[in-house]
Amino acid sequence: MAENVVVIPPEFLRCAGPNCGVLKGSSDRWWLMWSSINHHGMPEMHLAAWDERLAVQEGTIHVCGEACAQKLQSQFMGNILQKTIRANSA
């Protein structure tokens, strides 16, 4: 039995990288990122190769390439560090 997969037209997909916003082309090799809380209650970031099923999941971030993925990872790490600093100084 074939599984129904929602496909988002490329003209509706933009890179979430800081100051990027490039539109996804049909042959681009994009990545997907998302964050979650692990079983220890700690935030974690996930990175996966492009997959149409994952791309439409709530909370999925569309990323055009390595540079934007690294910037988003750095942002994620900075946010965690700032939250830790605020929690320790309270």
MODELLER restraints for C-alpha pairs under 7 A, 6 or more apart:
rsr = mdl.restraints
at = mdl.atoms
rsr.add(forms.Gaussian(group=physical.xy_distance, feature=features.Distance(at['CA:5:A'], at['CA:53:A']), mean=6.06, stdev=0.5))
rsr.add(forms.Gaussian(group=physical.xy_distance, feature=features.Distance(at['CA:7:A'], at['CA:52:A']), mean=6.33, stdev=0.5))
rsr.add(forms.Gaussian(group=physical.xy_distance, feature=features.Distance(at['CA:10:A'], at['CA:23:A']), mean=6.94, stdev=0.5))
rsr.add(forms.Gaussian(group=physical.xy_distance, feature=features.Distance(at['CA:10:A'], at['CA:24:A']), mean=5.14, stdev=0.5))
rsr.add(forms.Gaussian(group=physical.xy_distance, feature=features.Distance(at['CA:10:A'], at['CA:25:A']), mean=5.77, stdev=0.5))
rsr.add(forms.Gaussian(group=physical.xy_distance, feature=features.Distance(at['CA:10:A'], at['CA:26:A']), mean=6.27, stdev=0.5))
rsr.add(forms.Gaussian(group=physical.xy_distance, feature=features.Distance(at['CA:11:A'], at['CA:23:A']), mean=6.27, stdev=0.5))
rsr.add(forms.Gaussian(group=physical.xy_distance, feature=features.Distance(at['CA:11:A'], at['CA:24:A']), mean=6.70, stdev=0.5))
rsr.add(forms.Gaussian(group=physical.xy_distance, feature=features.Distance(at['CA:13:A'], at['CA:23:A']), mean=5.73, stdev=0.5))
rsr.add(forms.Gaussian(group=physical.xy_distance, feature=features.Distance(at['CA:13:A'], at['CA:24:A']), mean=5.53, stdev=0.5))
rsr.add(forms.Gaussian(group=physical.xy_distance, feature=features.Distance(at['CA:14:A'], at['CA:21:A']), mean=4.99, stdev=0.5))
rsr.add(forms.Gaussian(group=physical.xy_distance, feature=features.Distance(at['CA:14:A'], at['CA:22:A']), mean=5.36, stdev=0.5))
rsr.add(forms.Gaussian(group=physical.xy_distance, feature=features.Distance(at['CA:14:A'], at['CA:23:A']), mean=4.51, stdev=0.5))
rsr.add(forms.Gaussian(group=physical.xy_distance, feature=features.Distance(at['CA:14:A'], at['CA:24:A']), mean=6.00, stdev=0.5))
rsr.add(forms.Gaussian(group=physical.xy_distance, feature=features.Distance(at['CA:14:A'], at['CA:62:A']), mean=6.86, stdev=0.5))
rsr.add(forms.Gaussian(group=physical.xy_distance, feature=features.Distance(at['CA:15:A'], at['CA:21:A']), mean=4.65, stdev=0.5))
rsr.add(forms.Gaussian(group=physical.xy_distance, feature=features.Distance(at['CA:15:A'], at['CA:22:A']), mean=5.41, stdev=0.5))
rsr.add(forms.Gaussian(group=physical.xy_distance, feature=features.Distance(at['CA:15:A'], at['CA:23:A']), mean=6.55, stdev=0.5))
rsr.add(forms.Gaussian(group=physical.xy_distance, feature=features.Distance(at['CA:15:A'], at['CA:62:A']), mean=5.35, stdev=0.5))
rsr.add(forms.Gaussian(group=physical.xy_distance, feature=features.Distance(at['CA:15:A'], at['CA:63:A']), mean=4.76, stdev=0.5))
rsr.add(forms.Gaussian(group=physical.xy_distance, feature=features.Distance(at['CA:15:A'], at['CA:64:A']), mean=5.39, stdev=0.5))
rsr.add(forms.Gaussian(group=physical.xy_distance, feature=features.Distance(at['CA:16:A'], at['CA:61:A']), mean=6.27, stdev=0.5))
rsr.add(forms.Gaussian(group=physical.xy_distance, feature=features.Distance(at['CA:16:A'], at['CA:62:A']), mean=5.85, stdev=0.5))
rsr.add(forms.Gaussian(group=physical.xy_distance, feature=features.Distance(at['CA:16:A'], at['CA:63:A']), mean=5.81, stdev=0.5))
rsr.add(forms.Gaussian(group=physical.xy_distance, feature=features.Distance(at['CA:17:A'], at['CA:63:A']), mean=6.30, stdev=0.5))
rsr.add(forms.Gaussian(group=physical.xy_distance, feature=features.Distance(at['CA:17:A'], at['CA:68:A']), mean=4.62, stdev=0.5))
rsr.add(forms.Gaussian(group=physical.xy_distance, feature=features.Distance(at['CA:17:A'], at['CA:69:A']), mean=6.84, stdev=0.5))
rsr.add(forms.Gaussian(group=physical.xy_distance, feature=features.Distance(at['CA:17:A'], at['CA:71:A']), mean=6.74, stdev=0.5))
rsr.add(forms.Gaussian(group=physical.xy_distance, feature=features.Distance(at['CA:17:A'], at['CA:72:A']), mean=6.17, stdev=0.5))
rsr.add(forms.Gaussian(group=physical.xy_distance, feature=features.Distance(at['CA:18:A'], at['CA:68:A']), mean=6.98, stdev=0.5))
rsr.add(forms.Gaussian(group=physical.xy_distance, feature=features.Distance(at['CA:18:A'], at['CA:71:A']), mean=6.91, stdev=0.5))
rsr.add(forms.Gaussian(group=physical.xy_distance, feature=features.Distance(at['CA:30:A'], at['CA:49:A']), mean=6.95, stdev=0.5))
rsr.add(forms.Gaussian(group=physical.xy_distance, feature=features.Distance(at['CA:30:A'], at['CA:50:A']), mean=5.63, stdev=0.5))
rsr.add(forms.Gaussian(group=physical.xy_distance, feature=features.Distance(at['CA:30:A'], at['CA:63:A']), mean=5.74, stdev=0.5))
rsr.add(forms.Gaussian(group=physical.xy_distance, feature=features.Distance(at['CA:30:A'], at['CA:64:A']), mean=4.70, stdev=0.5))
rsr.add(forms.Gaussian(group=physical.xy_distance, feature=features.Distance(at['CA:30:A'], at['CA:65:A']), mean=5.72, stdev=0.5))
rsr.add(forms.Gaussian(group=physical.xy_distance, feature=features.Distance(at['CA:31:A'], at['CA:48:A']), mean=5.89, stdev=0.5))
rsr.add(forms.Gaussian(group=physical.xy_distance, feature=features.Distance(at['CA:31:A'], at['CA:49:A']), mean=4.79, stdev=0.5))
rsr.add(forms.Gaussian(group=physical.xy_distance, feature=features.Distance(at['CA:31:A'], at['CA:50:A']), mean=4.86, stdev=0.5))
rsr.add(forms.Gaussian(group=physical.xy_distance, feature=features.Distance(at['CA:31:A'], at['CA:62:A']), mean=6.24, stdev=0.5))
rsr.add(forms.Gaussian(group=physical.xy_distance, feature=features.Distance(at['CA:31:A'], at['CA:63:A']), mean=5.07, stdev=0.5))
rsr.add(forms.Gaussian(group=physical.xy_distance, feature=features.Distance(at['CA:31:A'], at['CA:64:A']), mean=6.36, stdev=0.5))
rsr.add(forms.Gaussian(group=physical.xy_distance, feature=features.Distance(at['CA:31:A'], at['CA:65:A']), mean=6.44, stdev=0.5))
rsr.add(forms.Gaussian(group=physical.xy_distance, feature=features.Distance(at['CA:32:A'], at['CA:47:A']), mean=5.75, stdev=0.5))
rsr.add(forms.Gaussian(group=physical.xy_distance, feature=features.Distance(at['CA:32:A'], at['CA:48:A']), mean=5.18, stdev=0.5))
rsr.add(forms.Gaussian(group=physical.xy_distance, feature=features.Distance(at['CA:32:A'], at['CA:49:A']), mean=6.12, stdev=0.5))
rsr.add(forms.Gaussian(group=physical.xy_distance, feature=features.Distance(at['CA:32:A'], at['CA:50:A']), mean=5.81, stdev=0.5))
rsr.add(forms.Gaussian(group=physical.xy_distance, feature=features.Distance(at['CA:32:A'], at['CA:55:A']), mean=6.76, stdev=0.5))
rsr.add(forms.Gaussian(group=physical.xy_distance, feature=features.Distance(at['CA:32:A'], at['CA:60:A']), mean=6.46, stdev=0.5))
rsr.add(forms.Gaussian(group=physical.xy_distance, feature=features.Distance(at['CA:32:A'], at['CA:61:A']), mean=5.63, stdev=0.5))
rsr.add(forms.Gaussian(group=physical.xy_distance, feature=features.Distance(at['CA:32:A'], at['CA:62:A']), mean=5.01, stdev=0.5))
rsr.add(forms.Gaussian(group=physical.xy_distance, feature=features.Distance(at['CA:32:A'], at['CA:63:A']), mean=5.86, stdev=0.5))
rsr.add(forms.Gaussian(group=physical.xy_distance, feature=features.Distance(at['CA:33:A'], at['CA:46:A']), mean=5.39, stdev=0.5))
rsr.add(forms.Gaussian(group=physical.xy_distance, feature=features.Distance(at['CA:33:A'], at['CA:47:A']), mean=4.57, stdev=0.5))
rsr.add(forms.Gaussian(group=physical.xy_distance, feature=features.Distance(at['CA:33:A'], at['CA:48:A']), mean=6.39, stdev=0.5))
rsr.add(forms.Gaussian(group=physical.xy_distance, feature=features.Distance(at['CA:33:A'], at['CA:60:A']), mean=5.85, stdev=0.5))
rsr.add(forms.Gaussian(group=physical.xy_distance, feature=features.Distance(at['CA:33:A'], at['CA:61:A']), mean=4.96, stdev=0.5))
rsr.add(forms.Gaussian(group=physical.xy_distance, feature=features.Distance(at['CA:33:A'], at['CA:62:A']), mean=6.59, stdev=0.5))
rsr.add(forms.Gaussian(group=physical.xy_distance, feature=features.Distance(at['CA:34:A'], at['CA:45:A']), mean=5.83, stdev=0.5))
rsr.add(forms.Gaussian(group=physical.xy_distance, feature=features.Distance(at['CA:34:A'], at['CA:46:A']), mean=5.33, stdev=0.5))
rsr.add(forms.Gaussian(group=physical.xy_distance, feature=features.Distance(at['CA:34:A'], at['CA:47:A']), mean=6.93, stdev=0.5))
rsr.add(forms.Gaussian(group=physical.xy_distance, feature=features.Distance(at['CA:34:A'], at['CA:59:A']), mean=6.18, stdev=0.5))
rsr.add(forms.Gaussian(group=physical.xy_distance, feature=features.Distance(at['CA:34:A'], at['CA:60:A']), mean=5.04, stdev=0.5))
rsr.add(forms.Gaussian(group=physical.xy_distance, feature=features.Distance(at['CA:34:A'], at['CA:61:A']), mean=5.81, stdev=0.5))
rsr.add(forms.Gaussian(group=physical.xy_distance, feature=features.Distance(at['CA:35:A'], at['CA:43:A']), mean=6.87, stdev=0.5))
rsr.add(forms.Gaussian(group=physical.xy_distance, feature=features.Distance(at['CA:35:A'], at['CA:44:A']), mean=5.54, stdev=0.5))
rsr.add(forms.Gaussian(group=physical.xy_distance, feature=features.Distance(at['CA:35:A'], at['CA:45:A']), mean=4.30, stdev=0.5))
rsr.add(forms.Gaussian(group=physical.xy_distance, feature=features.Distance(at['CA:35:A'], at['CA:46:A']), mean=5.95, stdev=0.5))
rsr.add(forms.Gaussian(group=physical.xy_distance, feature=features.Distance(at['CA:36:A'], at['CA:43:A']), mean=5.66, stdev=0.5))
rsr.add(forms.Gaussian(group=physical.xy_distance, feature=features.Distance(at['CA:36:A'], at['CA:44:A']), mean=5.50, stdev=0.5))
rsr.add(forms.Gaussian(group=physical.xy_distance, feature=features.Distance(at['CA:36:A'], at['CA:45:A']), mean=6.52, stdev=0.5))
rsr.add(forms.Gaussian(group=physical.xy_distance, feature=features.Distance(at['CA:37:A'], at['CA:43:A']), mean=4.37, stdev=0.5))
rsr.add(forms.Gaussian(group=physical.xy_distance, feature=features.Distance(at['CA:37:A'], at['CA:44:A']), mean=5.98, stdev=0.5))
rsr.add(forms.Gaussian(group=physical.xy_distance, feature=features.Distance(at['CA:38:A'], at['CA:44:A']), mean=6.62, stdev=0.5))
rsr.add(forms.Gaussian(group=physical.xy_distance, feature=features.Distance(at['CA:63:A'], at['CA:69:A']), mean=6.15, stdev=0.5))
